[in-house]
Amino acid sequence: MVELEVDFMSNEQMHTAHGVSIGQAAALYCLAPSTLRWWEHQQVLPAPPRVNGHRVYTETELRRIGLAYLCCVVGAMPLDQAAVVTGGSRDQRWQRTVQQHAGVIAQKIEQLRSTHEYLLHLVQCPDDDIVGQCPDLDDELMRHTPRGRLATADFIAAAQSIPASATHTDCDESGLPRDENIERPHPCVVCAAPVTQADRGRRRKYCSRACRQRQYRRNAER
């Protein structure tokens, strides 16, 4: 019992003098500690110093987590690119990575702007059957979804024109039952950490409650 109390006190002193724990660092950005470990594993964050075996996040490391958050969560940057931004010097590779993803975001902004305009159109659209009668839907699908890569006007003909090598035949009903197919873990929609799926129930989109709450707050602000 005495040893446990000494360890607890040394950790408290360590946090005050040198930095904060992984739980406190994650909470600063409404993330789960597992997200920081995953980013560390993916080299988005360097391994922080340790005291008594515990990760210690200094002022610099907390700022670095913030930059990783801007890249991965706000900017939806792939982890390998985020690792360049958070860990590298401002060399040509760093500049190229930032500029390329800034271009990707610009395209997303344009897509969101167009989708926003179409959604406002839907509010005023007089057609009762939007899918079957809206004259603007086809144009939106051609311009802002992968459907647009196929010039064929008929949807069935367009789908049938896709080469078999490009279709996910393992997901067809003629394949194995779903629980016999091996699936890679899907990334969290907020922080891109892998999401562990339960054997039953709805498919999970978030790696933690913190990420889910963060997404809820983001949606509420829109």
N, CA, C and O of each residue as an XYZ file, in Angstrom:
888
protein
N       0.836     -1.205      0.000
C       0.000      0.000      0.000
C       0.869      1.253      0.000
O       0.553      2.222     -0.691
N       1.962      1.247      0.768
C       2.846      2.412      0.832
C       3.471      2.678     -0.529
O       3.555      3.825     -0.968
N       3.908      1.611     -1.195
C       4.523      1.768     -2.511
C       3.534      2.369     -3.499
O       3.918      3.218     -4.304
N       2.272      1.951     -3.459
C       1.263      2.487     -4.363
C       1.075      3.976     -4.122
O       0.943      4.747     -5.073
N       1.062      4.384     -2.864
C       0.887      5.794     -2.551
C       2.068      6.608     -3.038
O       1.892      7.726     -3.523
N       3.261      6.070     -2.918
C       4.451      6.774     -3.384
C       4.409      6.936     -4.891
O       4.724      8.010     -5.404
N       4.018      5.870     -5.624
C       3.927      5.946     -7.073
C       2.901      6.981     -7.485
O       3.129      7.754     -8.416
N       1.755      7.000     -6.784
C       0.698      7.952     -7.125
C       1.197      9.381     -6.942
O       0.959     10.243     -7.789
N       1.879      9.623     -5.849
C       2.368     10.967     -5.591
C       3.428     11.368     -6.602
O       3.458     12.517     -7.043
N       4.306     10.428     -6.980
C       5.342     10.764     -7.947
C       4.744     11.073     -9.302
O       5.247     11.938    -10.019
N       3.666     10.373     -9.669
C       2.997     10.660    -10.930
C       2.377     12.045    -10.906
O       2.463     12.789    -11.883
N       1.737     12.398     -9.762
C       1.143     13.725     -9.653
C       2.216     14.799     -9.766
O       2.017     15.811    -10.439
N       3.344     14.585     -9.114
C       4.431     15.541     -9.194
C       4.990     15.609    -10.608
O       5.327     16.685    -11.102
N       5.084     14.449    -11.256
C       5.578     14.397    -12.627
C       4.680     15.193    -13.546
O       5.179     15.933    -14.394
N       3.371     15.068    -13.407
C       2.430     15.782    -14.260
C       2.566     17.285    -14.075
O       2.495     18.048    -15.038
N       2.760     17.703    -12.830
C       2.846     19.135    -12.557
C       4.145     19.727    -13.078
O       4.151     20.823    -13.638
N       5.247     19.005    -12.897
C       6.556     19.551    -13.220
C       6.899     19.438    -14.695
O       7.531     20.338    -15.247
N       6.494     18.346    -15.350
C       6.986     18.069    -16.688
C       5.911     18.069    -17.764
O       6.224     18.319    -18.928
N       4.684     17.806    -17.427
C       3.652     17.704    -18.446
C       2.417     17.037    -17.887
O       2.155     17.086    -16.685
N       1.657     16.409    -18.776
C       0.409     15.770    -18.367
C       0.379     14.336    -18.871
O       1.184     13.937    -19.711
N      -0.568     13.572    -18.339
C      -0.718     12.173    -18.725
C      -1.388     12.057    -20.086
O      -1.884     13.045    -20.628
N      -1.400     10.854    -20.633
C      -2.036     10.629    -21.931
C      -3.538     10.888    -21.852
O      -4.131     11.377    -22.813
N      -4.158     10.563    -20.715
C      -5.585     10.833    -20.572
C      -5.892     12.313    -20.608
O      -6.860     12.737    -21.239
N      -5.063     13.108    -19.925
C      -5.269     14.554    -19.926
C      -4.972     15.156    -21.293
O      -5.671     16.062    -21.746
N      -3.931     14.647    -21.948
C      -3.584     15.148    -23.279
C      -4.699     14.864    -24.272
O      -5.043     15.719    -25.088
N      -5.262     13.662    -24.204
C      -6.352     13.306    -25.115
C      -7.598     14.127    -24.818
O      -8.281     14.582    -25.736
N      -7.896     14.317    -23.527
C      -9.093     15.064    -23.141
C      -9.029     16.515    -23.590
O     -10.065     17.134    -23.832
N      -7.826     17.064    -23.705
C      -7.674     18.448    -24.146
C      -8.303     18.660    -25.517
O      -8.815     19.741    -25.807
N      -8.266     17.623    -26.366
C      -8.824     17.712    -27.718
C     -10.041     16.804    -27.908
O     -10.425     16.493    -29.036
N     -10.645     16.380    -26.782
C     -11.836     15.519    -26.836
C     -11.564     14.242    -27.625
O     -12.405     13.805    -28.411
N     -10.422     13.658    -27.424
C     -10.047     12.409    -28.072
C      -9.934     11.306    -27.026
O      -9.876     11.575    -25.826
N      -9.904     10.074    -27.493
C      -9.652      8.937    -26.615
C      -8.145      8.700    -26.534
O      -7.442      8.938    -27.516
N      -7.630      8.241    -25.397
C      -6.208      7.922    -25.309
C      -5.758      6.929    -26.379
O      -4.621      6.989    -26.846
N      -6.651      6.014    -26.768
C      -6.298      5.050    -27.813
C      -6.001      5.738    -29.136
O      -5.220      5.227    -29.939
N      -6.616      6.895    -29.371
C      -6.340      7.636    -30.601
C      -4.906      8.135    -30.613
O      -4.230      8.046    -31.638
N      -4.434      8.656    -29.495
C      -3.049      9.123    -29.429
C      -2.076      7.962    -29.606
O      -1.043      8.108    -30.258
N      -2.405      6.815    -29.027
C      -1.537      5.645    -29.209
C      -1.516      5.213    -30.671
O      -0.470      4.834    -31.199
N      -2.683      5.272    -31.325
C      -2.756      4.887    -32.734
C      -1.978      5.865    -33.599
O      -1.251      5.444    -34.499
N      -2.113      7.145    -33.348
C      -1.345      8.138    -34.100
C       0.150      7.946    -33.876
O       0.954      8.122    -34.792
N       0.510      7.590    -32.666
C       1.918      7.314    -32.379
C       2.388      6.096    -33.169
O       3.483      6.093    -33.731
N       1.551      5.067    -33.205
C       1.887      3.856    -33.956
C       2.033      4.155    -35.443
O       2.873      3.554    -36.112
N       1.230      5.073    -35.966
C       1.269      5.439    -37.381
C       2.264      6.562    -37.659
O       2.324      7.079    -38.775
N       3.040      6.939    -36.650
C       4.099      7.950    -36.764
C       3.560      9.355    -37.036
O       4.299     10.233    -37.483
N       2.286      9.559    -36.767
C       1.756     10.924    -36.817
C       2.300     11.712    -35.627
O       2.566     12.909    -35.738
N       2.461     11.041    -34.498
C       3.059     11.633    -33.309
C       4.308     10.848    -32.934
O       4.309      9.621    -33.024
N       5.369     11.527    -32.517
C       6.533     10.789    -32.020
C       6.241     10.219    -30.640
O       5.344     10.686    -29.938
N       6.999      9.218    -30.265
C       6.836      8.664    -28.923
C       7.231      9.726    -27.902
O       8.350     10.237    -27.959
N       6.348     10.069    -26.974
C       6.673     11.110    -25.993
C       7.631     10.573    -24.939
O       7.790      9.359    -24.809
N       8.268     11.455    -24.191
C       9.105     10.976    -23.084
C       8.254     10.272    -22.037
O       7.041     10.468    -21.966
N       8.900      9.462    -21.238
C       8.194      8.715    -20.193
C       8.829      8.985    -18.836
O      10.039      9.180    -18.722
N       7.997      8.992    -17.829
C       8.439      9.086    -16.439
C       7.774      7.952    -15.680
O       6.550      7.829    -15.681
N       8.582      7.124    -15.032
C       8.071      5.945    -14.322
C       7.249      5.049    -15.247
O       6.286      4.416    -14.812
N       7.633      4.998    -16.521
C       6.946      4.149    -17.483
C       5.713      4.756    -18.102
O       5.102      4.129    -18.968
N       5.316      5.953    -17.698
C       4.104      6.594    -18.202
C       4.461      7.678    -19.216
O       5.435      8.411    -19.046
N       3.658      7.763    -20.266
C       3.848      8.831    -21.244
C       3.636     10.191    -20.583
O       2.737     10.369    -19.761
N       4.480     11.138    -20.959
C       4.376     12.499    -20.447
C       4.325     13.454    -21.637
O       5.216     13.452    -22.485
N       3.282     14.261    -21.689
C       3.087     15.185    -22.811
C       3.398     16.607    -22.357
O       2.705     17.179    -21.515
N       4.452     17.156    -22.935
C       4.891     18.503    -22.604
C       4.095     19.524    -23.410
O       3.234     19.168    -24.214
N       4.398     20.786    -23.182
C       3.741     21.859    -23.925
C       3.915     21.664    -25.431
O       2.970     21.830    -26.203
N       5.138     21.310    -25.836
C       5.399     21.099    -27.264
C       4.594     19.936    -27.810
O       4.033     20.023    -28.903
N       4.532     18.843    -27.053
C       3.795     17.675    -27.522
C       2.298     17.952    -27.589
O       1.615     17.442    -28.477
N       1.785     18.745    -26.670
C       0.360     19.096    -26.721
C       0.049     19.944    -27.950
O      -1.010     19.798    -28.559
N       0.960     20.813    -28.305
C       0.779     21.604    -29.525
C       0.847     20.696    -30.756
O       0.111     20.887    -31.724
N       1.746     19.700    -30.701
C       1.864     18.771    -31.830
C       0.582     17.945    -31.988
O       0.153     17.676    -33.110
N      -0.025     17.545    -30.874
C      -1.308     16.837    -30.942
C      -2.359     17.729    -31.590
O      -3.174     17.263    -32.386
N      -2.336     19.009    -31.248
C      -3.274     19.941    -31.865
C      -3.096     20.027    -33.366
O      -4.078     20.077    -34.106
N      -1.844     20.044    -33.827
C      -1.589     20.061    -35.268
C      -2.080     18.771    -35.912
O      -2.655     18.796    -37.001
N      -1.854     17.638    -35.237
C      -2.350     16.360    -35.751
C      -3.870     16.362    -35.825
O      -4.450     15.816    -36.763
N      -4.514     16.976    -34.839
C      -5.982     17.071    -34.846
C      -6.455     17.880    -36.050
O      -7.399     17.486    -36.734
N      -5.803     19.009    -36.306
C      -6.177     19.827    -37.462
C      -6.027     19.042    -38.757
O      -6.873     19.129    -39.648
N      -4.944     18.274    -38.857
C      -4.701     17.506    -40.084
C      -5.674     16.335    -40.218
O      -6.334     16.192    -41.247
N      -5.763     15.503    -39.189
C      -6.495     14.236    -39.290
C      -7.996     14.386    -39.087
O      -8.782     13.771    -39.807
N      -8.400     15.193    -38.118
C      -9.818     15.294    -37.778
C     -10.497     16.395    -38.578
O     -11.489     16.147    -39.264
N      -9.970     17.607    -38.492
C     -10.586     18.727    -39.202
C     -10.343     18.626    -40.703
O     -11.266     18.807    -41.498
N      -9.102     18.338    -41.093
C      -8.757     18.319    -42.509
C      -8.897     16.987    -43.194
O      -8.708     16.905    -44.408
N      -9.228     15.914    -42.448
C      -9.392     14.572    -43.021
C      -8.190     14.170    -43.861
O      -8.346     13.573    -44.926
N      -7.005     14.493    -43.391
C      -5.779     14.153    -44.104
C      -5.398     12.707    -43.813
O      -5.482     12.281    -42.661
N      -4.981     11.936    -44.816
C      -4.515     10.571    -44.562
C      -3.371     10.574    -43.555
O      -2.595     11.528    -43.485
N      -3.274      9.512    -42.785
C      -2.306      9.476    -41.698
C      -0.870      9.570    -42.189
O      -0.038     10.195    -41.532
N      -0.559      8.957    -43.341
C       0.814      9.018    -43.829
C       1.203     10.441    -44.215
O       2.359     10.832    -44.054
N       0.249     11.214    -44.721
C       0.524     12.609    -45.045
C       0.593     13.459    -43.779
O       1.427     14.358    -43.667
N      -0.291     13.167    -42.831
C      -0.264     13.905    -41.569
C       1.062     13.705    -40.847
O       1.551     14.615    -40.178
N       1.647     12.514    -40.979
C       2.936     12.238    -40.349
C       4.027     13.138    -40.910
O       4.938     13.543    -40.188
N       3.933     13.450    -42.203
C       4.904     14.356    -42.824
C       4.752     15.763    -42.250
O       5.740     16.438    -41.960
N       3.510     16.192    -42.092
C       3.243     17.559    -41.636
C       3.642     17.744    -40.173
O       4.238     18.761    -39.817
N       3.320     16.778    -39.332
C       3.567     16.939    -37.897
C       5.005     16.647    -37.495
O       5.477     17.149    -36.475
N       5.698     15.848    -38.277
C       7.020     15.423    -37.853
C       8.180     15.943    -38.655
O       9.327     15.826    -38.222
N       7.919     16.521    -39.823
C       9.007     16.923    -40.697
C       9.310     18.401    -40.655
O       8.530     19.203    -40.141
N      10.458     18.747    -41.204
C      10.815     20.152    -41.349
C      10.150     20.706    -42.603
O       9.610     19.950    -43.410
N      10.190     22.011    -42.765
C       9.508     22.656    -43.882
C      10.346     22.534    -45.155
O      10.756     23.536    -45.739
N      10.592     21.300    -45.573
C      11.335     21.070    -46.804
C      10.363     20.951    -47.972
O       9.168     21.203    -47.821
N      10.882     20.563    -49.142
C      10.035     20.484    -50.331
C       8.938     19.440    -50.168
O       7.814     19.657    -50.620
N       9.241     18.316    -49.534
C       8.228     17.283    -49.333
C       7.107     17.803    -48.439
O       5.928     17.566    -48.705
N       7.482     18.507    -47.386
C       6.491     19.082    -46.473
C       5.599     20.067    -47.212
O       4.375     20.015    -47.094
N       6.220     20.971    -47.980
C       5.457     21.960    -48.735
C       4.518     21.285    -49.732
O       3.358     21.676    -49.867
N       5.023     20.276    -50.425
C       4.219     19.577    -51.427
C       3.032     18.864    -50.779
O       1.924     18.890    -51.315
N       3.258     18.236    -49.641
C       2.180     17.522    -48.950
C       1.076     18.476    -48.512
O      -0.108     18.195    -48.700
N       1.468     19.602    -47.929
C       0.477     20.580    -47.467
C      -0.299     21.159    -48.642
O      -1.524     21.266    -48.585
N       0.405     21.534    -49.705
C      -0.259     22.146    -50.856
C      -1.205     21.168    -51.542
O      -2.299     21.548    -51.959
N      -0.788     19.909    -51.662
C      -1.648     18.919    -52.312
C      -2.935     18.712    -51.531
O      -4.015     18.643    -52.118
N      -2.826     18.614    -50.220
C      -4.055     18.377    -49.454
C      -4.910     19.632    -49.385
O      -6.135     19.546    -49.294
N      -4.277     20.793    -49.429
C      -5.064     22.027    -49.498
C      -5.897     22.040    -50.771
O      -7.030     22.522    -50.775
N      -5.328     21.502    -51.865
C      -6.093     21.388    -53.105
C      -7.256     20.418    -52.975
O      -8.337     20.659    -53.511
N      -7.030     19.317    -52.260
C      -8.109     18.345    -52.029
C      -9.241     18.993    -51.242
O     -10.416     18.802    -51.557
N      -8.881     19.756    -50.219
C      -9.903     20.424    -49.412
C     -10.672     21.436    -50.251
O     -11.885     21.577    -50.100
N      -9.968     22.144    -51.140
C     -10.645     23.113    -52.007
C     -11.693     22.422    -52.878
O     -12.781     22.956    -53.089
N     -11.360     21.229    -53.384
C     -12.326     20.469    -54.181
C     -13.518     20.051    -53.327
O     -14.664     20.116    -53.772
N     -13.238     19.619    -52.090
C     -14.326     19.227    -51.193
C     -15.241     20.409    -50.894
O     -16.462     20.267    -50.837
N     -14.633     21.574    -50.706
C     -15.436     22.768    -50.430
C     -16.368     23.058    -51.593
O     -17.534     23.397    -51.390
N     -15.857     22.926    -52.816
C     -16.687     23.166    -53.993
C     -17.815     22.136    -54.084
O     -18.947     22.476    -54.426
N     -17.498     20.871    -53.775
C     -18.528     19.837    -53.787
C     -19.590     20.113    -52.724
O     -20.785     19.967    -52.979
N     -19.149     20.511    -51.542
C     -20.104     20.819    -50.477
C     -20.959     22.028    -50.837
O     -22.153     22.059    -50.538
N     -20.352     23.020    -51.476
C     -21.118     24.198    -51.887
C     -22.207     23.804    -52.871
O     -23.353     24.235    -52.746
N     -21.845     22.979    -53.855
C     -22.825     22.551    -54.847
C     -23.915     21.694    -54.208
O     -25.096     21.845    -54.522
N     -23.511     20.789    -53.306
C     -24.493     19.951    -52.621
C     -25.417     20.802    -51.755
O     -26.617     20.540    -51.672
N     -24.859     21.806    -51.121
C     -25.666     22.722    -50.308
C     -26.722     23.405    -51.166
O     -27.880     23.514    -50.763
N     -26.325     23.862    -52.347
C     -27.276     24.511    -53.246
C     -28.367     23.537    -53.683
O     -29.537     23.909    -53.778
N     -27.980     22.280    -53.950
C     -28.976     21.304    -54.389
C     -29.944     20.962    -53.261
O     -31.140     20.793    -53.497
N     -29.431     20.859    -52.036
C     -30.317     20.578    -50.909
C     -31.323     21.711    -50.711
O     -32.485     21.462    -50.389
N     -30.881     22.945    -50.902
C     -31.820     24.062    -50.825
C     -32.846     23.981    -51.949
O     -34.008     24.347    -51.773
N     -32.396     23.493    -53.118
C     -33.332     23.289    -54.228
C     -34.381     22.236    -53.859
O     -35.555     22.374    -54.205
N     -33.949     21.182    -53.155
C     -34.885     20.121    -52.784
C     -36.023     20.656    -51.918
O     -37.163     20.203    -52.023
N     -35.701     21.620    -51.068
C     -36.731     22.177    -50.191
C     -37.853     22.808    -51.006
O     -39.020     22.751    -50.617
N     -37.494     23.412    -52.141
C     -38.477     24.114    -52.964
C     -38.943     23.297    -54.168
O     -39.817     23.738    -54.915
N     -38.367     22.111    -54.360
C     -38.715     21.299    -55.535
C     -40.192     20.886    -55.471
O     -40.635     20.357    -54.452
N     -40.958     21.121    -56.546
C     -42.388     20.788    -56.529
C     -42.669     19.303    -56.740
O     -43.802     18.862    -56.547
N     -41.665     18.528    -57.131
C     -41.882     17.115    -57.428
C     -42.067     16.311    -56.144
O     -41.291     16.447    -55.198
N     -43.095     15.480    -56.122
C     -43.329     14.619    -54.969
C     -42.327     13.472    -54.916
O     -41.914     13.050    -53.836
N     -41.941     12.971    -56.082
C     -40.987     11.860    -56.173
C     -39.640     12.428    -56.610
O     -39.375     12.549    -57.806
N     -38.787     12.777    -55.645
C     -37.504     13.402    -55.965
C     -36.636     12.468    -56.799
O     -36.032     12.894    -57.784
N     -36.570     11.198    -56.410
C     -35.703     10.246    -57.107
C     -36.167     10.023    -58.536
O     -35.348      9.928    -59.450
N     -37.468      9.940    -58.730
C     -37.972      9.615    -60.058
C     -38.238     10.796    -60.957
O     -38.257     10.634    -62.178
N     -38.448     11.999    -60.397
C     -38.911     13.114    -61.211
C     -38.021     14.353    -61.190
O     -38.126     15.177    -62.098
N     -37.157     14.521    -60.202
C     -36.367     15.749    -60.113
C     -35.469     15.893    -61.335
O     -34.636     15.019    -61.572
N     -35.605     16.967    -62.125
C     -34.815     17.126    -63.343
C     -33.352     17.459    -63.073
O     -32.526     17.338    -63.977
N     -33.011     17.872    -61.862
C     -31.633     18.272    -61.557
C     -30.815     17.167    -60.899
O     -29.597     17.291    -60.769
N     -31.477     16.081    -60.481
C     -30.764     15.039    -59.744
C     -29.701     14.368    -60.600
O     -28.584     14.144    -60.132
N     -30.032     14.043    -61.852
C     -29.062     13.366    -62.710
C     -27.801     14.200    -62.883
O     -26.691     13.670    -62.849
N     -27.972     15.506    -63.070
C     -26.812     16.382    -63.249
C     -25.948     16.407    -61.995
O     -24.720     16.398    -62.088
N     -26.574     16.438    -60.831
C     -25.822     16.423    -59.580
C     -25.040     15.128    -59.427
O     -23.888     15.142    -58.995
N     -25.661     14.017    -59.779
C     -24.984     12.724    -59.666
C     -23.831     12.614    -60.646
O     -22.794     12.033    -60.324
N     -24.001     13.164    -61.838
C     -22.940     13.119    -62.842
C     -21.755     13.992    -62.432
O     -20.606     13.652    -62.714
N     -22.027     15.101    -61.775
C     -20.960     16.037    -61.438
C     -20.259     15.729    -60.120
O     -19.083     16.055    -59.955
N     -20.962     15.111    -59.186
C     -20.408     15.026    -57.840
C     -20.381     13.627    -57.245
O     -20.155     13.481    -56.044
N     -20.606     12.597    -58.049
C     -20.447     11.223    -57.568
C     -19.657     10.431    -58.606
O     -19.536     10.871    -59.749
N     -19.115      9.269    -58.228
C     -18.391      8.448    -59.202
C     -19.235      8.039    -60.401
O     -18.693      7.592    -61.412
N     -20.546      8.184    -60.306
C     -21.421      7.906    -61.452
C     -20.995      8.717    -62.670
O     -21.176      8.271    -63.803
N     -20.436      9.891    -62.452
C     -20.079     10.781    -63.546
C     -18.954     10.279    -64.431
O     -18.765     10.804    -65.529
N     -18.193      9.272    -63.987
C     -17.104      8.772    -64.828
C     -17.607      7.922    -65.979
O     -16.839      7.582    -66.879
N     -18.882      7.576    -65.962
C     -19.482      6.747    -67.007
C     -20.472      7.602    -67.786
O     -21.460      8.085    -67.232
N     -20.198      7.785    -69.083
C     -21.006      8.699    -69.893
C     -22.372      8.129    -70.251
O     -23.258      8.876    -70.666
N     -22.559      6.825    -70.098
C     -23.830      6.199    -70.449
C     -24.968      6.810    -69.637
O     -24.892      6.903    -68.412
N     -26.033      7.228    -70.344
C     -27.137      7.917    -69.673
C     -27.952      6.979    -68.797
O     -28.409      7.375    -67.725
N     -28.140      5.741    -69.240
C     -28.950      4.784    -68.499
C     -28.156      4.236    -67.317
O     -27.012      3.814    -67.482
N     -28.751      4.240    -66.134
C     -28.040      3.811    -64.936
C     -27.701      2.327    -64.977
O     -26.598      1.932    -64.598
N     -28.640      1.500    -65.433
C     -28.390      0.058    -65.492
C     -27.273     -0.243    -66.470
O     -26.378     -1.033    -66.172
N     -27.320      0.389    -67.647
C     -26.271      0.173    -68.643
C     -24.919      0.643    -68.116
O     -23.892      0.016    -68.377
N     -24.922      1.741    -67.380
C     -23.672      2.247    -66.820
C     -23.091      1.261    -65.815
O     -21.890      0.994    -65.828
N     -23.943      0.716    -64.941
C     -23.468     -0.246    -63.947
C     -22.965     -1.522    -64.606
O     -21.979     -2.111    -64.163
N     -23.650     -1.948    -65.674
C     -23.244     -3.170    -66.368
C     -21.963     -2.986    -67.164
O     -21.298     -3.968    -67.495
N     -21.602     -1.740    -67.480
C     -20.394     -1.481    -68.262
C     -19.123     -1.520    -67.423
O     -18.021     -1.495    -67.970
N     -19.264     -1.581    -66.107
C     -18.089     -1.621    -65.237
C     -17.435     -2.994    -65.340
O     -18.122     -4.005    -65.189
N     -16.118     -3.064    -65.595
C     -15.437     -4.358    -65.702
C     -15.593     -5.182    -64.427
O     -15.649     -4.645    -63.321
N     -15.662     -6.480    -64.610
C     -15.831     -7.366    -63.452
C     -14.690     -7.225    -62.460
O     -14.886     -7.404    -61.258
N     -13.483     -6.901    -62.958
C     -12.328     -6.760    -62.071
C     -12.463     -5.573    -61.122
O     -11.784     -5.513    -60.097
N     -13.347     -4.623    -61.466
C     -13.518     -3.426    -60.641
C     -14.690     -3.532    -59.681
O     -14.933     -2.610    -58.902
N     -15.419     -4.638    -59.721
C     -16.567     -4.810    -58.833
C     -16.168     -5.635    -57.622
O     -15.251     -6.453    -57.689
N     -16.861     -5.415    -56.521
C     -16.579     -6.139    -55.278
C     -17.421     -7.412    -55.258
O     -18.459     -7.483    -54.600
N     -16.948     -8.407    -55.991
C     -17.725     -9.642    -56.103
C     -17.847    -10.368    -54.773
O     -18.786    -11.138    -54.571
N     -16.896    -10.127    -53.853
C     -16.973    -10.819    -52.566
C     -18.117    -10.306    -51.702
O     -18.458    -10.910    -50.685
N     -18.717     -9.165    -52.125
C     -19.853     -8.619    -51.370
C     -21.191     -8.989    -51.992
O     -22.236     -8.662    -51.430
N     -21.185     -9.672    -53.149
C     -22.431    -10.077    -53.779
C     -23.124    -11.142    -52.940
O     -22.502    -11.787    -52.095
N     -24.411    -11.316    -53.183
C     -25.174    -12.308    -52.425
C     -24.741    -13.729    -52.752
O     -24.995    -14.653    -51.980
N     -24.078    -13.905    -53.910
C     -23.642    -15.240    -54.292
C     -22.362    -15.653    -53.583
O     -21.938    -16.803    -53.698
N     -21.740    -14.733    -52.851
C     -20.496    -15.033    -52.168
C     -20.728    -15.729    -50.846
O     -21.813    -16.243    -50.573
N     -19.688    -15.735    -50.030
C     -19.781    -16.354    -48.719
C     -20.657    -15.517    -47.802
O     -20.806    -14.316    -48.024
N     -21.233    -16.120    -46.791
C     -21.955    -15.323    -45.796
C     -21.039    -14.253    -45.218
O     -19.823    -14.424    -45.141
N     -21.649    -13.158    -44.818
C     -20.860    -12.019    -44.381
C     -19.922    -12.360    -43.236
O     -18.787    -11.883    -43.201
N     -20.388    -13.187    -42.290
C     -19.549    -13.469    -41.139
C     -18.401    -14.406    -41.473
O     -17.552    -14.660    -40.619
N     -18.354    -14.930    -42.705
C     -17.244    -15.772    -43.111
C     -16.240    -15.005    -43.956
O     -15.172    -15.527    -44.278
N     -16.568    -13.781    -44.314
C     -15.638    -12.944    -45.057
C     -14.752    -12.184    -44.083
O     -15.228    -11.672    -43.069
N     -13.482    -12.114    -44.388
C     -12.543    -11.384    -43.549
C     -12.536     -9.931    -43.984
O     -12.239     -9.629    -45.140
N     -12.857     -9.035    -43.075
C     -12.898     -7.618    -43.392
C     -11.835     -6.869    -42.598
O     -11.583     -7.167    -41.430
N     -11.223     -5.900    -43.251
C     -10.272     -5.053    -42.556
C     -11.027     -4.075    -41.652
O     -12.133     -3.650    -41.987
N     -10.449     -3.725    -40.533
C     -11.134     -2.767    -39.656
C     -11.297     -1.422    -40.338
O     -10.368     -0.922    -40.973
N     -12.476     -0.840    -40.207
C     -12.735      0.457    -40.811
C     -12.230      1.556    -39.883
O     -12.259      1.397    -38.663
N     -11.763      2.680    -40.455
C     -11.266      3.766    -39.609
C     -12.398      4.569    -38.992
O     -13.488      4.668    -39.556
N     -12.130      5.129    -37.849
C     -13.068      6.041    -37.197
C     -13.284      7.256    -38.092
O     -12.323      7.789    -38.646
N     -14.517      7.697    -38.240
C     -14.817      8.818    -39.127
C     -14.304     10.138    -38.568
O     -14.287     11.142    -39.280
N     -13.886     10.154    -37.305
C     -13.393     11.389    -36.698
C     -11.874     11.438    -36.681
O     -11.282     12.420    -37.130
N     -11.227     10.380    -36.164
C      -9.776     10.416    -35.975
C      -9.019      9.405    -36.822
O      -7.788      9.401    -36.813
N      -9.726      8.547    -37.554
C      -9.132      7.549    -38.454
C      -8.491      6.373    -37.731
O      -7.843      5.547    -38.375
N      -8.647      6.270    -36.432
C      -8.170      5.086    -35.720
C      -9.066      3.894    -36.070
O     -10.238      4.086    -36.395
N      -8.532      2.656    -36.010
C      -9.350      1.497    -36.365
C     -10.512      1.306    -35.393
O     -10.368      1.505    -34.187
N     -11.650      0.921    -35.930
C     -12.853      0.724    -35.122
C     -13.117     -0.770    -34.969
O     -13.266     -1.483    -35.962
N     -13.173     -1.237    -33.743
C     -13.479     -2.636    -33.469
C     -14.982     -2.850    -33.561
O     -15.757     -2.183    -32.876
N     -15.384     -3.784    -34.410
C     -16.803     -4.040    -34.630
C     -17.293     -5.169    -33.726
O     -16.596     -6.160    -33.508
N     -18.492     -4.997    -33.212
C     -19.117     -6.050    -32.415
C     -19.655     -7.146    -33.329
O     -19.902     -6.913    -34.512
N     -19.832     -8.331    -32.776
C     -20.351     -9.445    -33.568
C     -21.791     -9.200    -34.002
O     -22.219     -9.690    -35.047
N     -22.530     -8.450    -33.208
C     -23.927     -8.180    -33.517
C     -24.205     -6.689    -33.369
O     -23.414     -5.938    -32.798
N     -25.348     -6.289    -33.898
C     -25.769     -4.903    -33.750
C     -25.335     -4.026    -34.908
O     -24.798     -4.503    -35.908
N     -25.578     -2.744    -34.753
C     -25.271     -1.779    -35.799
C     -23.768     -1.602    -35.959
O     -22.999     -1.763    -35.011
N     -23.375     -1.272    -37.166
C     -21.964     -1.077    -37.460
C     -21.463      0.200    -36.777
O     -22.090      1.254    -36.879
N     -20.356      0.095    -36.099
C     -19.814      1.238    -35.378
C     -19.018      2.143    -36.319
O     -18.305      1.668    -37.202
N     -19.152      3.444    -36.114
C     -18.427      4.422    -36.921
C     -17.345      5.149    -36.125
O     -16.495      5.828    -36.701
N     -17.378      5.005    -34.800
C     -16.457      5.751    -33.959
C     -15.656      4.791    -33.091
O     -16.157      3.749    -32.668
N     -14.408      5.156    -32.834
C     -13.549      4.293    -32.024
C     -13.802      4.475    -30.532
O     -13.395      3.637    -29.728
N     -14.468      5.562    -30.159
C     -14.676      5.845    -28.742
C     -15.869      6.771    -28.565
O     -16.359      7.370    -29.522
N     -16.328      6.877    -27.318
C     -17.414      7.807    -27.012
C     -16.982      9.248    -27.245
O     -17.786     10.089    -27.646
N     -15.695      9.528    -26.989
C     -15.203     10.893    -27.175
C     -15.327     11.324    -28.630
O     -15.751     12.443    -28.919
N     -14.957     10.430    -29.548
C     -15.066     10.759    -30.971
C     -16.531     10.891    -31.388
O     -16.872     11.757    -32.193
N     -17.386     10.044    -30.848
C     -18.805     10.138    -31.182
C     -19.393     11.455    -30.699
O     -20.157     12.102    -31.416
N     -19.035     11.849    -29.483
C     -19.540     13.112    -28.953
C     -19.000     14.289    -29.743
O     -19.696     15.280    -29.960
N     -17.739     14.168    -30.174
C     -17.153     15.243    -30.974
C     -17.919     15.417    -32.279
O     -18.179     16.545    -32.697
N     -18.284     14.312    -32.927
C     -19.035     14.381    -34.176
C     -20.433     14.947    -33.945
O     -20.936     15.721    -34.760
N     -21.058     14.560    -32.833
C     -22.382     15.098    -32.516
C     -22.325     16.610    -32.335
O     -23.183     17.336    -32.836
N     -21.300     17.081    -31.610
C     -21.168     18.523    -31.409
C     -20.908     19.238    -32.728
O     -21.426     20.330    -32.961
N     -20.104     18.618    -33.591
C     -19.817     19.225    -34.891
C     -21.085     19.328    -35.730
O     -21.325     20.340    -36.388
N     -21.894     18.272    -35.701
C     -23.148     18.300    -36.466
C     -24.108     19.349    -35.910
O     -24.827     20.009    -36.661
N     -24.109     19.494    -34.588
C     -25.018     20.462    -33.973
C     -24.635     21.898    -34.302
O     -25.485     22.789    -34.307
N     -23.346     22.118    -34.577
C     -22.885     23.470    -34.883
C     -23.180     23.871    -36.312
O     -23.110     25.052    -36.652
N     -23.511     22.903    -37.157
C     -23.746     23.218    -38.569
C     -25.108     23.879    -38.766
O     -25.475     24.213    -39.893
